[in-house]
Amino acid sequence: MADIIKIAAVQMDPKLMQIEKNLASMVKTAREAARQQANLVVFPECSLTGYVFTSREEALPYAETIPGPSTEELLSISRELGIYIVFGLLEKEGDKLFNALSFVGPEGFIGGYRKNHLPFLGVDRFVDKGNRLFPVHSTPIGNIGLHICYDVLFPESARVMTLLGADVIVLSTNFPQGRGEPLGCVIRTRAIENKVNLVSSDRVGTERGFSFAGMSNIVNAAGEVLSLASADREEIIYGEVSLEAARQKHQVFIPGEWEIDN
């Protein structure tokens, strides 16, 4: 396993209820990230479907199983390009509806996550609360933890994944406009307090009059912002992070005089 991995955070403007168009955009972007030698490509929350649905009934026809057709499509791209991909979608299971992430790589489907903390906003007003713990997946590019948007405001979310051995924590978001900068401080805090690498991929654009913040970022285990996106443009940002740095929780500044544990 290499110590240094390159992460791509994709800041995109998904189109509401246009799965085919969004999926085609994601495939194109994944190819571009692979050309830039990215190992892990992270898309925003609900990147497949859009976010501002007005009812559960409106959202349900756009939900998929995980694995399902879109997961299989991006799995095929992962295998072709030799990269790992995390993307957001609406997941259905029986009569349940979840705001979810799907994680795929060259070796196949790796796992999913269902949002645990639900704000009264967008489609989250109508989905079911996640019924699984915060997952950490062991892969050839490190131990990858998954959570979504509002989850980051609860410090236990990142702490649980850190205690489970996460080297990189993925946060796919749809932060509202005006919240990007203050929530960027929260993201950096989560990296510092846990000494873990963290990538946040947010969306941009306006959906049914509701605007999004952008400002996707990649933060290393020292809490340094490696790359920060704009507030209003579709773009890909990149950052190289060290897995070993996230694993060394004991820091020695002056031996015997100044040492701390995370």
C-alpha positions as CSV (number, residue, x, y, z in Angstrom):
1,M,0.0,0.0,0.0
2,A,1.4,3.4,-1.0
3,D,1.7,6.0,1.8
4,I,0.7,9.0,-0.4
5,I,-2.7,9.0,-2.2
6,K,-4.1,11.7,-4.5
7,I,-7.7,12.7,-3.8
8,A,-10.0,14.5,-6.3
9,A,-13.0,16.4,-4.9
10,V,-15.6,17.0,-7.6
11,Q,-17.6,20.2,-7.3
12,M,-20.5,19.9,-9.7
13,D,-24.0,21.2,-10.3
14,P,-26.3,18.2,-10.5
15,K,-29.6,18.6,-12.4
16,L,-32.7,17.7,-10.4
17,M,-34.3,14.5,-11.5
18,Q,-31.9,14.1,-14.5
19,I,-30.1,10.9,-13.6
20,E,-28.8,10.1,-17.1
21,K,-27.3,13.6,-17.5
22,N,-25.8,13.6,-14.1
23,L,-24.3,10.2,-14.5
24,A,-22.8,11.1,-17.9
25,S,-21.2,14.2,-16.3
26,M,-19.8,12.0,-13.4
27,V,-18.3,9.5,-15.8
28,K,-16.6,12.4,-17.8
29,T,-15.3,13.9,-14.6
30,A,-14.0,10.6,-13.3
31,R,-12.0,10.2,-16.5
32,E,-10.5,13.6,-16.1
33,A,-9.5,12.9,-12.5
34,A,-7.9,9.7,-13.6
35,R,-5.9,11.5,-16.2
36,Q,-4.6,13.7,-13.3
37,Q,-3.5,10.5,-11.5
38,A,-6.2,10.7,-8.8
39,N,-6.7,7.5,-6.7
40,L,-9.9,8.5,-5.0
41,V,-12.7,10.6,-6.6
42,V,-15.4,12.0,-4.4
43,F,-18.7,13.5,-5.7
44,P,-21.3,15.5,-3.7
45,E,-24.3,14.4,-1.8
46,C,-27.2,13.5,-4.1
47,S,-24.9,14.0,-7.1
48,L,-26.9,11.5,-9.1
49,T,-30.4,12.9,-8.4
50,G,-30.3,16.5,-7.2
51,Y,-31.5,17.5,-3.7
52,V,-34.5,19.8,-3.5
53,F,-37.4,17.4,-3.8
54,T,-40.8,18.6,-2.5
55,S,-42.1,15.3,-1.3
56,R,-41.2,11.7,-0.6
57,E,-43.5,10.7,-3.5
58,E,-41.7,13.0,-5.9
59,A,-38.3,11.6,-4.8
60,L,-39.0,7.8,-4.8
61,P,-39.0,7.3,-8.6
62,Y,-35.4,8.5,-8.7
63,A,-34.1,6.2,-5.9
64,E,-32.1,3.1,-6.7
65,T,-30.9,0.1,-4.9
66,I,-27.2,-0.1,-3.8
67,P,-25.7,-1.8,-5.7
68,G,-28.0,-0.8,-8.6
69,P,-27.7,0.4,-12.2
70,S,-25.7,3.6,-11.5
71,T,-23.4,1.9,-9.0
72,E,-22.7,-0.7,-11.6
73,E,-22.0,1.9,-14.3
74,L,-19.5,3.7,-12.0
75,L,-18.1,0.4,-10.9
76,S,-17.3,-0.4,-14.5
77,I,-15.5,3.0,-14.8
78,S,-13.6,2.3,-11.6
79,R,-12.3,-0.9,-13.0
80,E,-11.4,0.6,-16.4
81,L,-9.5,3.5,-14.8
82,G,-8.1,1.9,-11.7
83,I,-9.7,4.5,-9.4
84,Y,-12.0,4.6,-6.4
85,I,-15.3,6.5,-6.5
86,V,-17.7,7.8,-3.9
87,F,-21.0,9.3,-5.1
88,G,-24.3,10.4,-3.6
89,L,-27.7,9.2,-4.5
90,L,-31.1,8.3,-3.1
91,E,-31.3,4.6,-2.1
92,K,-34.5,2.5,-1.8
93,E,-34.9,-0.7,0.2
94,G,-38.4,-2.0,0.3
95,D,-40.6,0.9,1.4
96,K,-37.6,2.8,2.8
97,L,-35.9,5.8,1.2
98,F,-32.4,7.0,2.2
99,N,-30.0,9.8,1.4
100,A,-26.9,7.6,0.7
101,L,-23.4,7.1,-0.6
102,S,-22.1,4.3,-2.8
103,F,-18.4,3.4,-2.8
104,V,-16.8,1.4,-5.6
105,G,-13.3,0.5,-6.7
106,P,-11.4,-1.7,-9.1
107,E,-12.0,-4.7,-7.0
108,G,-15.8,-4.2,-7.0
109,F,-18.6,-2.7,-4.9
110,I,-17.1,-1.8,-1.5
111,G,-20.0,-0.5,0.5
112,G,-22.6,2.2,1.1
113,Y,-23.6,4.6,3.8
114,R,-27.0,6.1,4.8
115,K,-27.2,9.6,6.3
116,N,-27.7,9.4,10.0
117,H,-28.3,13.1,10.9
118,L,-31.1,14.7,8.9
119,P,-31.8,18.4,8.8
120,F,-35.2,19.7,7.9
121,L,-34.1,20.7,4.4
122,G,-34.6,19.5,0.9
123,V,-35.1,15.8,0.4
124,D,-33.9,15.1,4.0
125,R,-37.3,16.2,5.1
126,F,-38.7,13.0,3.6
127,V,-36.1,10.3,3.8
128,D,-35.6,7.7,6.5
129,K,-32.9,8.0,9.1
130,G,-29.8,5.9,8.4
131,N,-29.9,2.6,10.1
132,R,-26.2,1.6,9.9
133,L,-23.2,2.7,11.9
134,F,-20.5,5.0,10.3
135,P,-18.5,2.7,8.1
136,V,-14.8,2.5,7.6
137,H,-13.7,0.4,4.6
138,S,-10.2,-1.2,4.2
139,T,-8.9,-0.7,0.7
140,P,-5.6,-0.7,-1.1
141,I,-5.6,3.1,-0.9
142,G,-6.2,3.2,2.9
143,N,-9.0,2.9,5.4
144,I,-11.8,5.1,4.1
145,G,-14.7,6.4,6.3
146,L,-18.0,7.8,4.9
147,H,-20.5,10.4,6.1
148,I,-22.8,13.0,4.6
149,C,-23.2,16.8,5.1
150,Y,-25.0,17.5,8.4
151,D,-23.3,14.5,10.0
152,V,-20.1,16.6,10.2
153,L,-21.6,18.9,12.8
154,F,-21.7,16.1,15.3
155,P,-18.1,15.4,16.4
156,E,-18.9,11.8,17.3
157,S,-19.3,10.9,13.6
158,A,-15.7,11.6,12.7
159,R,-14.5,10.3,16.1
160,V,-16.1,6.9,15.6
161,M,-14.5,6.5,12.2
162,T,-11.2,7.6,13.6
163,L,-11.4,5.0,16.3
164,L,-12.3,2.4,13.7
165,G,-9.0,3.2,12.0
166,A,-9.9,5.7,9.2
167,D,-7.0,7.3,7.3
168,V,-9.3,9.4,5.1
169,I,-12.8,10.6,6.0
170,V,-15.1,11.4,3.0
171,L,-17.8,14.0,3.4
172,S,-20.2,14.5,0.5
173,T,-22.3,17.6,1.1
174,N,-24.9,20.0,-0.2
175,F,-24.1,22.9,2.1
176,P,-26.4,25.8,1.6
177,Q,-25.1,29.1,0.2
178,G,-23.5,31.2,3.0
179,R,-22.5,28.2,5.0
180,G,-19.4,27.2,3.1
181,E,-16.9,29.3,5.0
182,P,-18.1,28.5,8.6
183,L,-18.6,24.9,7.9
184,G,-15.1,24.8,6.4
185,C,-13.9,25.7,9.9
186,V,-15.8,22.7,11.2
187,I,-14.2,20.4,8.6
188,R,-10.7,21.6,9.5
189,T,-11.5,21.1,13.2
190,R,-12.6,17.5,12.6
191,A,-9.3,16.8,10.8
192,I,-7.2,18.5,13.6
193,E,-9.0,16.9,16.6
194,N,-8.8,13.4,15.1
195,K,-5.5,13.8,13.2
196,V,-7.2,12.4,10.1
197,N,-7.3,13.4,6.4
198,L,-10.7,14.7,5.3
199,V,-12.1,15.5,1.9
200,S,-15.4,17.5,1.5
201,S,-17.1,17.6,-1.9
202,D,-19.9,20.1,-2.1
203,R,-22.1,21.2,-5.0
204,V,-22.8,24.5,-6.6
205,G,-25.7,26.0,-8.5
206,T,-29.3,26.8,-7.7
207,E,-32.2,24.3,-7.5
208,R,-35.8,25.5,-7.2
209,G,-34.5,28.8,-5.9
210,F,-32.2,27.2,-3.3
211,S,-28.5,28.0,-3.8
212,F,-25.5,25.9,-2.7
213,A,-22.2,27.0,-1.1
214,G,-19.4,25.2,-3.1
215,M,-16.0,25.7,-1.4
216,S,-15.1,22.0,-1.5
217,N,-11.9,21.3,0.3
218,I,-9.2,18.7,1.1
219,V,-7.6,18.9,4.5
220,N,-4.6,16.8,5.6
221,A,-4.1,15.2,9.0
222,A,-2.3,18.3,10.3
223,G,-5.4,20.4,9.6
224,E,-3.8,22.1,6.7
225,V,-6.1,23.0,3.7
226,L,-4.4,21.5,0.7
227,S,-7.0,22.7,-1.8
228,L,-10.1,24.9,-1.7
229,A,-12.7,25.3,-4.5
230,S,-14.6,28.4,-5.4
231,A,-18.1,29.3,-4.1
232,D,-19.8,29.2,-7.5
233,R,-18.0,27.1,-10.2
234,E,-17.9,23.5,-11.2
235,E,-14.4,22.3,-10.9
236,I,-12.2,19.5,-9.6
237,I,-9.7,20.1,-6.8
238,Y,-6.8,17.8,-5.9
239,G,-4.7,17.1,-2.8
240,E,-2.1,14.5,-1.9
241,V,-2.4,13.1,1.7
242,S,-0.3,10.7,3.8
243,L,-1.9,7.6,5.3
244,E,1.0,7.3,7.7
245,A,0.5,10.8,9.0
246,A,-3.1,9.9,10.0
247,R,-1.9,6.8,11.8
248,Q,0.7,8.5,14.0
249,K,-1.6,9.8,16.7
250,H,1.2,10.5,19.1
251,Q,3.0,13.7,18.2
252,V,6.4,14.6,19.6
253,F,7.4,18.3,19.3
254,I,10.1,18.3,22.1
255,P,10.9,14.8,23.4
256,G,10.0,14.5,27.1
257,E,8.7,18.1,27.2
258,W,6.0,18.6,24.6
259,E,4.1,15.5,23.4
260,I,0.4,15.1,22.6
261,D,-2.0,12.4,21.7
262,N,-5.0,12.6,19.4
